[in-house]
Amino acid sequence: MSRSLRAARRKASRARSASGWTPCASKIHADCRASRLTGPSVPHRQPARELQKDFPRIPFPLSAARFAALASLGSELLGLHLLRDERLLRPRSSFSGDSRRPLASQRPRLGEYREHEGRIDLNDHGLCFEGVTPEAWRYRIGGHQVLARWLRARRGRVLPSWEVSPFRWMAEALERTLALQARLAAAYGEVEEGMAVLRLETGRNGGGCASCT
């Protein structure tokens, strides 16, 4: 069992005393994922600098129906980030050019983004990804620009066909994540009045616990 799910089980037991009902660990996990990806205007959200100094505080709806709705959005988010969502098999981006040519070995030729065309140039020979939105291209996680970092890790190499699809799936996942974040922010705004805040703690041995505030 993963560390996050073990912590989720402990959180579920604490949540029961706060809300009077017990959600399953997998839905707690989804709710945690959802709460971390909402916008900064959402109630109880911690700025990144606070997470460097303290454990996460997870907004937790006291209503079972509201929790189920938020956990559903969190599950959708997990499916996108693990590339398991079937919608990713129909990405809007495309790959074109001579795939026998290697990627450029350095910037700016590798990962030069042409915003008006939605195109990412990969070398000087016309190899590129097309149909990538500016928002997806600029998306960052942990301070890193996701798509650009993926390309830099493969600079100077020929990009095999089995790596082309994952890049397109990632670009699609990021676009859908952006749309989902807006839905999450709206959902958390609706349940602001009926929230508990759970402080999620993880020990050195991988165990976890949660306290209600």
Secondary structure, 3 states (H helix, E strand, C coil): CCHHHHHHHHHHHHHHHHHCCCCCHHHHHHHHHHHHCCCCCCCCCCCHHHHCCCCCEEEEECCHHHHHHHHHHHHHHHHHHCCCCHHHHCCCCEEECCCCCECCCCCCCCCEEECCCCEEECCCCCCEEECCCHHHHHCEECCEEHHHHHHHCCCCCECCHHHHHHHHHHHHHHHHHHHHHHHHHHHHHHCHHHEEEEEEEECCCCCEEEEEC
